[in-house]
Amino acid sequence: MSVENNSSNFLRNIIIEDLKSGKVNHIQTRFPPEPNGYLHIGHAKSICLNFDLADEFKGKTNLRFDDTNPVKEDTEYVESIKQDVEWLGYEWDNLFFASNYFEEFYKRAVLLIQKGKAYVCDLSAEEIRKARGTLTEPGKESPDRHRSIEENLDLFERMRKGEFKDGEKVLRAKIDMSSPNINLRDPILYRIAHATHHNTGDKWCIYPMYDFAHPLEDAIEGVTHSICTLEFEDHRPLYDWVVGECEMANVPHQYEFARLNITNTVMSKRKLKLLVDEKVVDGWDDPRMPTISGLRRKGYTPESIRNFAREIGVAKADSIVDEKMLEHFIREDLKLKAPRTMAILQPLKVVITNYPEGQVEMLEAENNPENPEMGNRQIPFSREIYIEQDDFMETPPPKYFRLFPGNEVRLKHAYFIKCEEVIKDEQGKVIEIHCTYDPETKSGSGFTGRKVKGTIHWVEASQALSAEFRLYEPLILDEQMKAEEEEGKTFLDYINPNSLEVQQGFVERNMEEVKAQDKFQFYRHGYFNVDSKYTTSEKPVFNRIVSMKSSFKIN
């Protein structure tokens, strides 16, 4: 994929300088997700960054799965990640798994032991945590820190053979328990986990920690620029230590950038998994989820997400992006692509009493006034139609220009109609409106005899197609999340009860052949996407992607 607009950023400038100085003669990046959940919009930023930088400088990008934790990983996640990267429009040059390097990792760990740079420790995870010290106090050495090289080699081999239980022993690096960087206080390199791995099965019962495996993977693959988010900045000295002490031929360098934070959006894979496990949502691809699959099902396009990721840029300091910015890019992408059509979400029947009974005429309507190349369509019109309930008020407020007793409005693509009578049920609820129409006012006829201030949309009743509409709000609002630290509360206690509203209504008959992922603009309501999970041949289900307008502007 070619990148047409490369805004300058510090990572791009580093690459330019590295190529210019001869520090590197090619560019190799990687996108290295852990397959323990579905990717979210934050990962999309990283995908775009790594692939775009490599593409611009005619380099290569690997897709690599950091699958070092068999307890949390699954092939379902592997396949979903591959699908998401491809859907975003990128092609990886190589597909790798950290688990393919397990034997190499083991050999490098043995090398560290032989150099006196690693030892087997019998402390529990809690004991190790307590002994690490604080930012102001040094850590305490493990009683096992001075085991002989021979004993450590023997114990580590026995760990591999499965002689010990989970948590009974770990392999730790021997660095500096008084280092001001806590990550260098003898970090764990290997732990025991008697669990079946999605890729290697039961071949291994010891697994490398991320901080040990990741730099080795980069070195093995010849990565030149290892790009990660800011929380790994304090891990960089350990990254460099592992590469150096393991005597890797290739020496990659780690660079950190600010992760993506969006208002009203949970960006923790752990929390997203909890939403799925607790059935707060109907899966990882629920349109309320910030996952790439959720955004795809909601109706976002790959172009809109790529443009969003490129616009927000790359920074060294964390910040929060307004969710309206992401919505801006899907509006911009769809305004020339999505056909306009009419849908009624909360129907109110209108009977046009002076229109001939049994007659149906076809009216012409443009599919997208902003894109004439999309052509026109024919829509039926008859004596009975549906309008939106909120397009009628029996006692309207000032400056209400839609339908009310005695008022005249234009039906889009059709005629002027005038409200003559209101029909109510026994409870006094309005159930039907009787109107008259003026045949001289047909849209496109050039009628100029009088003007009306209101235009409303409608759907012809006899041929209308029943449809379901799903309207979304954020699952958790920022102001609610701020209260998360209250005693005994979790973010699940602040789920927005209005995050999903389901309405039953009608669409034009030309929607009979819609397919999953087809996108439309429904007049006044916004942009909608045909849902891939609940749509049936008898009844389409539409997810609202975004409302019609926003005050958000790109600076």
Secondary structure as UniProt FT lines:
FT   HELIX           10..21
FT   STRAND          28..31
FT   HELIX           41..56
FT   TURN            57..58
FT   STRAND          60..65
FT   TURN            70..72
FT   HELIX           75..87
FT   TURN            88..89
FT   STRAND          94..97
FT   HELIX           98..101
FT   HELIX           102..114
FT   TURN            115..116
FT   STRAND          118..121
FT   HELIX           125..131
FT   TURN            143..146
FT   HELIX           149..161
FT   TURN            166..168
FT   STRAND          170..173
FT   TURN            177..178
FT   HELIX           182..184
FT   STRAND          188..192
FT   TURN            198..200
FT   STRAND          206..208
FT   HELIX           210..221
FT   STRAND          225..229
FT   HELIX           230..235
FT   HELIX           236..245
FT   TURN            246..247
FT   STRAND          253..257
FT   TURN            263..264
FT   HELIX           269..277
FT   TURN            278..279
FT   TURN            284..285
FT   TURN            287..288
FT   HELIX           292..298
FT   HELIX           302..312
FT   HELIX           323..334
FT   TURN            335..337
FT   STRAND          340..341
FT   STRAND          343..344
FT   STRAND          347..352
FT   TURN            353..354
FT   TURN            357..358
FT   STRAND          360..366
FT   TURN            369..370
FT   HELIX           372..374
FT   STRAND          376..382
FT   STRAND          384..388
FT   HELIX           389..391
FT   TURN            398..399
FT   TURN            405..406
FT   STRAND          408..411
FT   TURN            412..413
FT   STRAND          416..424
FT   TURN            426..427
FT   STRAND          430..438
FT   HELIX           439..441
FT   TURN            443..444
FT   STRAND          455..456
FT   STRAND          459..460
FT   TURN            462..463
FT   STRAND          465..472
FT   HELIX           478..481
FT   HELIX           482..485
FT   TURN            487..488
FT   HELIX           491..494
FT   TURN            497..498
FT   STRAND          500..507
FT   HELIX           509..511
FT   TURN            512..513
FT   TURN            516..517
FT   STRAND          519..522
FT   TURN            523..525
FT   STRAND          526..530
FT   TURN            532..534
FT   STRAND          541..546
//
